[in-house]
Amino acid sequence: MSLRKTLTAVNQSSLPPDSLISAGNLTVSEVSGSSSRIRFRPRKIRKVSSDPSPRIIITASPPLSTKSTVDIALRHLQSSDELLGALITTHNDPPVFDSSNTPFLSLARSILYQQLATKAAKCIYDRFISLFNGGEAGVVPESVISLSAVDLRKIGVSGRKASYLHDLADKYNNGVLSDELILKMSDEELIDMLTLVKGIGVWTVHMFMIFSLHRPDVLPVGDLGVRKGVKDLYGLKNLPGPLQMEQLCEKWRPYRSVGSWYMWRLIESRKTK
């Protein structure tokens, strides 16, 4: 039966007007021309063009901000990867992605924490926050620009990191970036735009996407911990490179962020034995 005949048949059936066609774990919507009377939920459809021919749109998984979404991710990973599924069952506490900081604050924090031990980084971060009225709520581009490199060095921030913070704030002030724009960007756009900021590389963007934006399908192929976890999980002789990581972890889609979280836990558990 042709696609147009199928759509006509569905339209004449008793299905509710906002019915969606599901394929596996992803939701698929058929967008047809104006002659079709099938109506879909607006949130599930992205307008692609005025072309009347049918299009298939696959919607992205929701962010990992709720327990129900994380539970769905865990069920998917357990069913799609036997080895990862066994690892998941050994950890009683599921992953939690609950950061509520603004994108600007999260990025500033990422810069401050770079290449520092956690304890030392937290000490500097706390001093940094103390410079602003209102604490973390006061960390906005204008207030960061008002701090001189000398002010930042007094609390332990290197001159290089001070320049990174100022560059981030400048790009916000110039309209290149904003919290609103960042929240609307695709994963690829985030990497392209955020790496324009001095001191922010792909790894930092990956961490930001996972732990600040709670994006579900991020695979940080350059993270040493995740690479070690994949090596141990699959019994590899050598650390996998980016291409091998992509191939091995393809089965985790669309929840590679959660799979990566378990790679970190795997390495941590090996260190404690």
GUDOKE-485599 format. One line per 10 residues: number of its first residue (from 0); for each residue x, y, z of N, C-alpha, C, CB. Coordinates in steps of 0.05 Angstrom, whole numbers, plus 32768, in hexadecimal, padded with zeros to 4 digits. Glycine has a CB too. Example, Ala and Ser with C-alpha at 12.3 -4.5 7.8 and 13.67 -1.06 7.14 Angstrom:
<sites>
0) 8108 7F8E 809C 80F6 7FA6 809C 8108 7FBE 809C 80E2 7FA7 80B5  8101 7FD3 808E 8111 7FEB 808F 8102 8001 809D 811A 7FF4 8072
</sites>
This chain:
<sites>
0) 8011 7FE8 8000 8000 8000 8000 8012 8019 8000 7FED 8000 8019  800C 802D 7FF0 801C 8045 7FEE 8019 8055 8008 8014 8056 7FD6  802D 8067 800D 802D 8077 8025 8014 8089 8026 8046 8088 8026  800C 8095 800F 7FF5 80A7 800E 7FDB 8097 8015 7FF2 80B5 7FF3  7FD9 807E 8009 7FC1 806E 8010 7FC1 8066 802D 7FC1 8055 7FFE  7FD9 8061 8038 7FDA 805A 8054 7FD1 8071 8066 7FF7 8052 805C  7FD9 8089 805F 7FD1 80A1 806E 7FB3 80A5 806D 7FE0 80BA 8064  7FA8 80A0 8055 7F8B 80A3 8051 7F7C 808F 8062 7F83 80A0 8034  7F86 8076 8063 7F7A 8061 8073 7F7B 8068 8090 7F87 8046 806E  7F91 8073 809A 7F94 807A 80B6 7F80 8091 80BC 7FB1 8083 80BD
10) 7F7E 80A4 80AA 7F6C 80BB 80AE 7F4F 80B2 80B1 7F6F 80CF 8097  7F48 809C 80A3 7F2C 8093 80A4 7F27 807F 80BB 7F25 8086 808A  7F3C 8078 80C9 7F39 8065 80DF 7F2F 8073 80F8 7F53 8056 80E4  7F2D 8064 810E 7F24 806F 8127 7F3A 8079 8138 7F14 805A 8137  7F53 807B 812E 7F69 8085 813D 7F65 80A2 8144 7F84 8081 812E  7F6E 80AB 815D 7F6B 80C7 8163 7F7B 80D8 8150 7F73 80CC 8180  7F74 80F2 814C 7F81 8102 8138 7F9E 8108 813E 7F73 811C 8135  7FA6 8105 8157 7FC2 810B 815D 7FD3 80F2 8160 7FC4 811B 8177  7FCA 80DC 8154 7FD9 80C3 8156 7FF4 80C6 8148 7FCA 80AC 8149  8008 80B8 8153 8023 80B8 8148 802B 809C 8141 8037 80C4 815C
20) 803C 809A 812C 8046 8080 8124 8060 807C 8133 804A 807F 8105  8062 8066 8142 807B 8061 8152 808C 804C 8144 8073 8058 816E  80A6 8051 8146 80BA 803D 813C 80CF 8039 8151 80C7 8047 8121  80CE 8022 815F 80E1 801C 8174 80DD 8030 818B 80FE 801E 816A  80F3 803C 8194 80F3 804F 81AA 80F0 806C 81A0 810C 804C 81BA  80EE 8070 8186 80ED 808B 817B 80D1 8090 8171 8101 8090 8165  80C8 80A9 8173 80AE 80B1 8169 80B0 80BC 814D 80A0 80C5 817C  80A1 80B2 813B 80A2 80BA 811F 8088 80C7 8117 80AA 80A2 810C  8089 80DE 810A 8071 80EC 8101 8071 80EE 80E3 806F 8108 810D  805B 80E9 80D6 8058 80ED 80B9 804C 8108 80B4 8046 80D6 80AC
30) 805A 8119 80A6 8051 8134 80A0 8048 8134 8083 8067 8149 80A6  802F 8136 807E 8025 8136 8062 801C 8151 8059 800F 8121 8060  8012 8152 8041 8009 816C 8036 7FEF 8175 8042 8006 8169 8018  7FE6 818C 8038 7FCE 8198 8044 7FB5 8188 8040 7FCB 81B3 8039  7FB6 8174 802D 7F9E 8165 8027 7F98 8150 803D 7FA0 8157 800C  7FAC 814A 804D 7FA9 8136 8062 7F9B 8143 807A 7FC4 8129 806A  7F88 8134 8086 7F7A 813F 809D 7F85 8134 80B7 7F5D 8139 809C  7F9C 8125 80B6 7FA8 811A 80CE 7FB6 8130 80DD 7FBC 8103 80C8  7FB0 8133 80F6 7FBC 8148 8107 7FCF 813B 811B 7FA6 8159 8115  7FE5 8148 8120 7FF9 813E 8133 7FFE 8152 8149 8013 8137 8124
40) 800A 8148 815E 8011 815A 8174 8027 816D 816A 801B 814A 818D  8023 8187 816D 8037 819B 8163 8052 8196 816F 802E 81B6 816A  8054 818E 8188 806E 818A 8195 807F 8174 8188 806B 8185 81B2  8072 8163 817A 8080 814C 816E 808A 8151 8152 806E 8134 816E  8083 8169 8147 8089 816E 812B 809A 8186 8127 806F 8171 811B  80AE 8185 8117 80BE 819C 810F 80B8 81A1 80F2 80DD 8197 8114  80B1 81BA 80EC 80AB 81C2 80D1 80C5 81C1 80C0 809E 81DD 80CF  80C4 81B1 80AB 80DC 81AE 809B 80DB 81BE 8080 80E1 8191 8095  80C4 81C0 8074 80C2 81CF 805B 80A5 81D1 8053 80D3 81C3 8044  80A0 81DF 803D 8084 81E1 8033 807E 81CC 801E 8080 81FD 8027
50) 8091 81BA 801A 808E 81A4 8007 8077 8192 8010 80A8 8193 8004  8062 818E 7FFF 804B 817E 8007 8050 8160 800A 8035 8183 7FF4  8067 8157 8001 806C 813A 8002 8071 8131 801F 8085 8132 7FF2  8069 8119 8026 806B 810F 8042 8088 810F 804B 805F 80F3 8045  808C 8116 8065 80A7 8115 8071 80A5 8106 808B 80B2 8132 8075  80BB 80F9 8092 80BC 80EB 80AC 80CF 80FA 80BE 80C6 80CE 80A9  80C5 8103 80D6 80D5 8111 80E9 80D9 8100 8102 80C8 812C 80F0  80F2 80FC 810A 80F7 80EC 8122 80FE 80FF 8138 810F 80D8 811D  80EE 8100 814D 80F3 8112 8163 8108 8108 8176 80D9 8117 8172  8117 811B 8182 812D 8114 8194 8121 810B 81AF 8140 812B 8198
60) 8131 80FB 81BE 8128 80F3 81D8 8128 810C 81EB 813B 80DD 81E3  8117 810C 81FF 8116 8123 8211 812F 8124 8223 80FC 8121 8223  8134 813B 822F 814C 813D 8240 814A 812B 8258 8150 815A 8249  8161 8125 8264 8162 8113 827B 815D 8121 8295 817E 8105 827C  8147 812F 8296 8141 8140 82AD 812E 8134 82C1 8136 815B 82A4  8122 811D 82BA 810F 8110 82CB 8116 80F3 82CF 80F2 8113 82C0  810D 80E7 82E5 8112 80CB 82EA 8105 80BA 82D5 8108 80C4 8306  80ED 80C1 82CC 80DF 80B1 82B8 80EF 80AF 829E 80C3 80BC 82B2  80FC 80C5 8296 810C 80C4 827D 8125 80B3 8281 8114 80E1 8275  8131 80B5 8298 8149 80A5 829E 8141 8087 829F 8156 80AD 82B9
70) 812A 8081 82AA 8120 8065 82AB 811D 805A 828E 8106 8063 82BA  8112 806A 827D 810E 8062 8261 812A 805D 8254 80FF 8077 8251  813D 806E 825A 8158 806B 824F 8164 8051 8259 816A 8082 8257  8161 804B 8273 816C 8032 827E 8160 8019 8272 8169 8032 829C  8146 801A 826D 813A 8002 8261 8144 7FFE 8244 811B 8006 8261  8147 8014 8236 8152 8013 821B 816E 8007 821B 8152 802E 820D  817F 8011 822C 819B 8007 822D 819D 7FEA 8235 81AB 8019 8240  818C 7FE2 8248 818D 7FC6 8251 8183 7FB3 823B 817B 7FC3 826A  8171 7FBC 822B 8167 7FAB 8216 8178 7FAB 81FD 814B 7FB3 820E  8188 7FC1 81F9 8197 7FC3 81E0 81B4 7FBA 81E3 8197 7FE0 81D7
80) 81BE 7FB8 81FC 81DA 7FB0 8200 81DC 7F9F 8219 81EC 7FCA 8203  81E0 7F85 8214 81E0 7F72 822B 81F6 7F78 823F 81E4 7F55 8220  820E 7F7F 8235 8224 7F85 8248 821E 7F9E 8258 823E 7F88 8238  8215 7FB3 824C 820E 7FCB 825A 81F7 7FC6 826D 8208 7FE2 8247  81E4 7FB6 8264 81CD 7FAF 8275 81D6 7FA2 828F 81BA 7F9E 8266  81E9 7F90 828D 81F3 7F82 82A5 8201 7F96 82B7 8207 7F6C 829D  820F 7FAA 82AC 821C 7FBE 82BC 8208 7FCF 82CA 822E 7FD0 82AB  81F2 7FD6 82BD 81DD 7FE7 82C9 81D1 7FD9 82E1 81C8 7FED 82B4  81CD 7FBF 82DF 81C1 7FB1 82F6 81D2 7FB0 830E 81BA 7F95 82ED  81EC 7FB4 830B 81FF 7FB4 8322 81FF 7FCE 8331 821B 7FAD 8319
90) 81F3 7FE3 8326 81F2 7FFD 8333 81D6 8003 833C 81FC 8014 8320  81D3 8005 8357 81B8 8009 8362 81AE 8025 835D 81B9 8003 8380  81BF 8038 835D 81B7 8054 835A 81B8 805D 833C 81C8 8067 836B  81A1 8063 8331 81A1 806C 8315 81AE 8088 8312 8184 806C 8309  81B5 808F 82FA 81C1 80AA 82F6 81AD 80C0 82FB 81CD 80AC 82DA  81B7 80D6 8305 81A6 80EE 830A 81B2 8106 82FB 81A3 80F3 8329  81A2 8113 82EB 81AB 812B 82DD 819A 8142 82E6 81AA 8127 82BD  81A3 8150 82FB 8191 8164 8308 819C 8180 830A 8189 815A 8323  81B0 8187 82FB 81BB 81A2 82FC 81A6 81B6 82F2 81D5 81A4 82EB  81A3 81CC 8301 8190 81E0 82FA 819D 81FB 82F4 817B 81E4 830F
100) 81B8 81FB 82F1 81C6 8214 82EC 81BF 821E 82D0 81E4 8210 82EF  81C2 8238 82CC 81BE 8244 82B1 81D5 823B 829F 81BC 8263 82B2  81D1 823A 8285 81E7 8233 8273 8200 8244 8277 81DE 8235 8257  81FC 825E 827B 8214 8270 827E 8223 8268 8297 820B 828D 8280  8216 8264 82AD 8223 825C 82C6 8231 8241 82C3 8210 825C 82DE  8224 822F 82B6 822F 8214 82B3 8249 8215 82A2 821B 8201 82A5  8249 8226 828D 8260 8228 827C 8277 8236 828B 825A 8238 8263  8271 824B 829B 8285 8258 82AB 8291 8245 82BF 8279 8271 82B9  8280 8235 82CB 828A 8221 82DE 829C 820C 82D0 8272 8212 82EB  8294 8204 82B8 82A5 81F1 82A9 82C1 81FC 82A4 8298 81EA 828E
110) 82C3 8216 829E 82DD 8222 8299 82ED 8222 82B3 82D9 823F 828F  82E1 8229 82C9 82EF 822B 82E2 82F9 820F 82EC 82DD 8237 82F8  82EA 81FA 82E5 82F1 81DF 82EF 8306 81D2 82DD 82D8 81CE 82F0  830B 81DD 82C6 831E 81CF 82B3 8339 81CA 82BF 8321 81E0 829A  8342 81B1 82BC 835D 81A8 82C3 8364 81AD 82E0 8371 81B7 82B1  8350 81AC 82F1 8355 81AF 830E 8349 8197 831D 8349 81C9 8319  8355 8190 8333 8348 817B 8344 832E 8187 834F 835C 8174 835C  831B 8175 8354 8300 817D 835B 8300 8190 8373 82EF 8165 8360  830F 8189 8388 8310 8198 83A0 831A 81B4 839C 8320 818A 83B6  8330 81B6 838D 833C 81D1 8387 8329 81E1 8375 8358 81CD 8379
120) 831D 81D4 8362 830B 81E2 8350 82F3 81ED 835F 8301 81D0 833A  82E8 81DD 8371 82D1 81E7 8381 82D8 81FF 8392 82C6 81D0 8392  82F0 81FE 839D 82F9 8215 83AE 82FA 822F 839D 8315 820F 83BA  8305 822D 8385 8307 8245 8374 82EB 824D 836B 8319 823F 835C  82DA 8239 8364 82BF 8240 835C 82AF 824E 8372 82B0 8226 8353  82B2 8245 838A 82A4 8252 83A1 82AE 826F 83A4 82A8 8242 83BB  82C8 8273 83A1 82D2 828F 83A3 82C7 82A0 838C 82F1 828F 83A2  82C6 8294 8374 82BB 82A2 835D 829E 82AA 8362 82BC 8290 8344  828E 8298 836C 8272 829F 8372 826F 82B5 8386 8263 8286 837B  8282 82B6 8399 8281 82CA 83AF 8285 82E6 83A4 8296 82C4 83C4
130) 828F 82E9 838C 8293 8303 8380 8279 8310 8376 82A7 8301 836A  8264 8301 8375 824B 830B 8368 8235 830F 837D 8242 82F8 8352  8226 8324 837A 820F 8329 838B 81F9 8314 8383 8204 8346 8388  81F0 8306 8397 81DB 82F2 8392 81E7 82D6 838C 81CB 82FA 837A  8201 82D3 838F 820D 82B9 838C 820C 82B0 836F 8200 82A5 839D  8204 8296 836A 8203 828B 834F 81F0 829A 833D 81FC 826E 8350  81DA 82A4 8349 81C6 82B3 8339 81D2 82CD 832E 81AD 82B9 834A  81E7 82D7 833A 81F3 82EF 8331 8208 82EC 831B 81FF 82FE 8348  820E 82D3 8314 8222 82CD 8300 8215 82D0 82E4 822E 82B0 8303  8217 82E8 82D9 820C 82EE 82BF 8222 82FB 82AE 81F3 8301 82C1
140) 8220 82FB 8294 8236 8306 8283 8240 8321 828B 822D 8307 8266  822E 8334 8291 8236 834F 8298 8247 8350 82B1 821D 8361 829C  8240 8340 82C5 824F 8340 82DE 826A 8333 82DB 823F 8332 82F4  826C 831F 82C9 8286 8312 82C4 8299 8325 82B6 8282 82F8 82B4  828E 8334 82A2 829E 8347 8293 82A9 835C 82A6 828E 8354 827D  829A 8363 82BB 82A2 8379 82CD 82BA 8371 82DE 828B 8381 82DE  82BF 8357 82E0 82D6 834D 82F0 82F0 834E 82DF 82D1 8330 82FA  8304 835A 82EA 831E 835B 82DC 832D 8341 82DF 832F 8373 82E5  8341 833E 82CE 8353 8326 82D1 8360 8326 82EC 8368 8325 82BB  8366 833E 82F6 8373 8340 8311 8360 8336 8327 837C 835D 8317
150) 8347 833E 8324 8332 8335 8338 8331 8317 8338 8317 8341 8331  8331 830B 8321 832F 82EE 831F 8348 82E0 8328 8329 82E6 8302  835F 82EB 8323 8378 82DF 832C 8379 82DE 834A 8390 82ED 8321  836D 82F2 8357 836D 82F3 8375 835F 82DB 8381 8360 830D 837E  834C 82CF 8373 833E 82B8 837E 8348 829E 8372 8320 82BB 8378  835F 829F 8364 836B 8287 835A 8366 827F 833D 8363 8271 836B  8358 8291 832E 8352 828C 8312 836A 8295 8302 8338 829A 8309  8374 8283 82F1 838B 828A 82E1 8384 82A0 82CC 8396 8271 82D2  8399 82AD 82C2 8394 82C2 82AE 8387 82B6 8295 83AE 82CF 82A7  838F 829E 828E 8383 8291 8276 8366 828B 827A 8392 8277 826F
160) 835F 8281 8291 8342 827B 8296 8332 8294 8299 833F 826A 82B0  833E 82A9 82A3 8331 82C3 82A4 8329 82CD 8288 8342 82D8 82B3  833C 82C9 8276 8336 82D1 825A 8320 82BF 824E 8350 82CF 8248  831F 82A6 8256 830A 8294 824C 82EE 829E 8256 830F 8277 8255  82ED 82A5 8270 82D4 82AE 827C 82CB 82C8 826E 82D8 82B3 829A  82DE 82DA 826A 82D7 82F3 825C 82CE 82EF 8240 82EF 8306 825D  82DA 82DB 8232 82D1 82D6 8216 82B5 82CA 8216 82E5 82C2 8209  82AF 82B8 8229 8294 82AD 822B 8280 82C4 8230 8293 8299 8242  8286 82D5 8243 8274 82EB 8249 8271 82FE 8231 827E 82FB 8261  8286 8303 8223 8285 8315 820B 8273 8309 81F6 82A1 8319 8200
170) 8275 82EF 81F1 8264 82E3 81DD 8246 82E4 81E5 826D 82C6 81D8  8241 82E3 81FE 8225 82E7 8207 821D 8304 8202 8222 82E0 8225  822E 8317 820A 8227 8333 8207 8224 833B 81E9 823D 8344 8213  8233 832E 81D8 8232 8334 81BB 821B 8326 81AD 824C 832E 81AE  820D 8315 81BB 81F7 8306 81AF 81FE 82ED 81A0 81E9 8318 819D  8218 82E6 81A0 8220 82CD 8193 8214 82B5 81A2 823F 82CB 8192  8213 82B8 81BC 8207 82A3 81CD 81F3 82AF 81E0 821D 8294 81DD  81E1 829F 81EA 81CE 82A6 81FF 81C4 828D 820B 81B7 82B9 81F5  81B9 828E 8223 81AD 8276 822F 8196 826C 821D 81A3 827B 824B  8186 827E 8213 8170 8276 8203 8179 8268 81E9 815E 828E 81FC
180) 818D 8273 81DC 8197 8266 81C3 81A2 824B 81C9 81AC 8278 81B6  81B2 8248 81DE 81BE 822F 81E5 81AA 8219 81EA 81D0 8232 81FE  8194 8220 81F8 8180 820C 81FE 8172 8202 81E5 816C 8217 8211  8172 8212 81CF 8164 820B 81B6 8177 81FD 81A3 8159 8223 81A9  8191 81FD 81A7 81A4 81F3 8194 81A4 81D4 8194 81C0 81FC 819A  81A9 81C9 817C 81AD 81AC 817A 81C8 81A5 8186 81AB 81A3 815C  81CD 818B 8189 81E7 8183 8194 81FE 818C 8182 81E8 8164 8197  81FA 818A 8168 820F 8192 8155 8214 81B1 8157 8208 818A 8139  81FE 81C0 8159 8201 81DD 815B 820F 81E5 8174 81E5 81EA 8159  8209 81D7 818A 8217 81DD 81A3 8235 81DA 81A1 820C 81CB 81B9
190) 823E 81C5 8194 825B 81C0 8191 8267 81D6 817F 8260 81A4 8184  8259 81DD 816A 8263 81F1 8157 8265 820D 8165 8251 81F3 813F  8251 8214 8174 824F 822F 817F 825F 8232 8199 8233 8237 8184  825E 821F 81AA 826B 8221 81C4 8289 821F 81C2 8261 820C 81D8  8293 8210 81AE 82B0 820E 81AB 82BC 8227 819F 82B7 81F6 8199  82AB 823B 8198 82B5 8255 8190 82C0 8265 81A8 829F 8265 8182  82B7 825D 81C0 82C0 826A 81D8 82DC 8260 81DF 82AC 8264 81F0  82EE 8272 81E5 8309 826A 81ED 8308 8258 8206 831B 8283 81F2  8317 8243 8205 8319 8231 821B 8304 821C 821D 8318 8241 8234  82F0 821C 820B 82DB 8208 820A 82DF 81F6 81F2 82BF 8215 820A
200) 82E5 81DC 81F7 82E9 81C9 81E2 82D2 81B6 81E1 8303 81BA 81E6  82D4 81A2 81CF 82BF 818F 81CB 82B9 817F 81E5 82C6 817B 81B4  82CD 8177 81F4 82C9 8168 820C 82B8 8178 8220 82E3 8160 8219  82BF 8192 8223 82AF 81A3 8236 8292 81A6 822C 82BD 81BF 8237  828E 81A8 8212 8273 81AA 8208 8264 8190 820D 8273 81B0 81EA  8271 8179 8209 8264 8160 820F 825B 815E 822C 8277 8148 8208  826C 8165 823F 8265 8165 825B 824E 8178 8261 827D 816B 826C  824F 818F 8255 823A 81A3 8258 821F 8198 824E 8241 81BD 824A  8220 818B 8237 8208 8180 822B 81FB 816A 823D 820D 8175 8210  820C 815A 8249 8202 8144 825A 81F9 814D 8275 8218 812F 825E
210) 8209 815C 8283 8204 8162 829F 81F5 817D 82A4 821D 8162 82AE  81F6 818F 8290 81E7 81A8 8294 81CE 81A9 8284 81F9 81BF 828C  81CF 81A1 826A 81B7 81A1 8259 81A8 8186 825A 81BF 81A7 823D  81B5 8171 8265 81A9 8157 8268 81A1 814B 824D 8190 8159 8279  81B2 8150 8239 81AD 8145 821E 81B1 8126 8220 81C0 8151 8208  819F 8116 8215 819F 80F9 8219 81B2 80E9 8208 8184 80EF 8214  81BB 80F5 81F1 81C9 80E4 81DE 81E5 80EF 81D7 81B9 80E1 81C4  81F5 80F4 81EC 8210 80FF 81E8 8224 80E9 81EE 8214 8118 81FA  8236 80E5 81DC 824C 80D1 81E0 8266 80E0 81E0 824B 80BB 81CA  8272 80E5 81F7 828C 80F4 81F8 82A3 80E2 81F1 8290 8100 8215
220) 82A8 80E0 81D7 82BC 80CD 81CC 82D8 80D4 81D5 82BA 80CC 81AE  82DD 80ED 81DE 82F7 80F4 81E6 82FC 80F2 8204 82FD 8110 81DD  82E8 80EA 8213 82EA 80E8 8230 82F9 80CE 8238 82CF 80E9 823E  830E 80D1 8247 831F 80BA 824E 8310 80A6 825E 8338 80C3 825C  8300 80AF 8271 82F0 809D 8282 82DC 808C 8272 82E2 80AC 8297  82CE 8099 8260 82BB 808B 824F 82C9 8077 823D 82AA 809E 823F  82DF 807F 8232 82EF 806D 8221 82F9 8055 8230 8307 807C 8214  8303 8059 8249 830B 8043 8259 82F4 8031 8260 8319 804D 8273  82DD 803D 8266 82C5 802C 826C 82BD 801B 8255 82AE 803E 8275  82BD 8026 823D 82B6 8016 8225 82CA 8000 8220 82B4 8029 820C
230) 82E4 8006 8225 82F9 7FF2 8222 82F4 7FDB 8235 8314 7FFF 8227  82EE 7FE1 824E 82EA 7FCB 8261 82D0 7FBD 825D 82EA 7FD7 827E  82BB 7FCB 8255 82A1 7FBF 8251 82A1 7FAA 823B 828B 7FD4 824B  82AF 7FB0 8226 82AF 7F9F 820F 82C9 7F8E 820C 82AC 7FAE 81F6  82DA 7F90 8221 82F2 7F7F 8221 8306 7F85 820B 82EB 7F63 8220  830A 7F9F 8205 831C 7FA7 81EF 8339 7FA7 81F9 8314 7FC3 81E4  834B 7FA3 81E7 8368 7FA3 81EE 8372 7FC0 81F1 8378 7F94 81D9  8368 7FD2 81E1 8371 7FED 81E1 835A 8000 81E5 8380 7FF4 81C7  8360 8019 81ED 834C 802D 81EF 833F 8033 81D4 8357 8047 81FC  8325 8034 81D2 8318 8039 81B8 831B 8056 81B0 82FB 8031 81B9
240) 831F 805B 8196 831F 8076 818C 8303 8080 8186 8330 8077 8172  8301 8098 817D 82E6 80A4 8178 82D4 8093 8166 82E9 80BF 816C  82DF 8089 814F 82CF 807A 813D 82C5 8060 8149 82DF 8074 8123  82D7 8052 8157 82D0 8039 8163 82BB 803D 817A 82E8 802A 816F  82BF 8053 8188 82AB 805B 819D 828F 805E 8191 82B4 8075 81AB  828E 806D 817B 8274 8071 816D 8268 8057 8165 8278 8084 8155  8278 8045 815A 826E 802B 8150 8264 8019 8167 8283 801D 8140  8274 8018 817D 826D 8006 8193 8255 8010 81A2 8284 8004 81A6  8252 802A 81A4 823D 8036 81B4 8224 803E 81A4 8247 804E 81C3  8224 8037 818B 820D 803E 817A 81F3 8032 8185 8212 8034 815D
250) 81F5 801A 8191 81DE 800C 819C 81D2 801B 81B4 81E5 7FF0 81A3  81E1 802D 81BF 81D7 803D 81D6 81C4 8053 81CE 81EE 8048 81E6  81C5 805B 81B5 81B3 8071 81AC 8196 806B 81B2 81B6 8077 818E  8186 807E 81BA 818C 809B 81BD 8193 80A3 81DA 8175 80AB 81B3  81A0 8092 81E8 81A7 8098 8204 81C4 8093 820A 8195 8087 8217  81D5 809D 81F9 81F2 8098 81FD 81FD 80A8 8215 8201 80A0 81E4  81EF 80BD 821D 81F8 80CC 8235 81F6 80BA 824E 81E6 80E5 8239  81E1 80AB 824F 81DD 8099 8266 81F1 8082 8265 81C0 808E 8267  81F6 8077 824D 820A 8063 824A 8225 806D 8253 820B 8059 822E  822C 8085 824C 8246 8091 8253 8247 8094 8272 8249 80AD 8246
260) 8231 809C 827E 8231 809E 829C 8239 8084 82A9 8214 80A7 82A5  8230 806E 829D 8236 8054 82A9 8254 804C 82A3 8224 803E 829E  825F 8057 828E 827C 8052 828A 828D 805F 829F 8284 805C 826E  8285 8077 82A8 8293 8084 82BE 8290 8074 82D8 8289 80A0 82C2  8278 806A 82DD 8274 805A 82F5 8284 803F 82F4 8255 8054 82F8  8286 8034 82DC 8296 801B 82D9 82B3 8020 82E0 8293 8011 82BC  82BE 8036 82D7 82DA 803C 82DD 82DE 8042 82FB 82E4 8053 82CC  82CB 8050 8306 82CC 8057 8323 82CC 803D 8334 82B5 8069 832B  82BB 802A 832C 82B8 8012 833B 82D2 8001 8339 82A1 8001 8332  82E0 8002 8323 82F9 7FF4 8320 830E 8000 8332 8302 7FF4 8302
270) 830E 801A 8335 8322 8028 8346 831F 8021 8363 8320 8046 8343  8307 801B 836C 8302 8015 8388 8307 7FF8 8390 82E6 801C 8390  830C 7FE7 837C 8311 7FCA 8381 832E 7FC5 8387 8307 7FB9 8369
</sites>
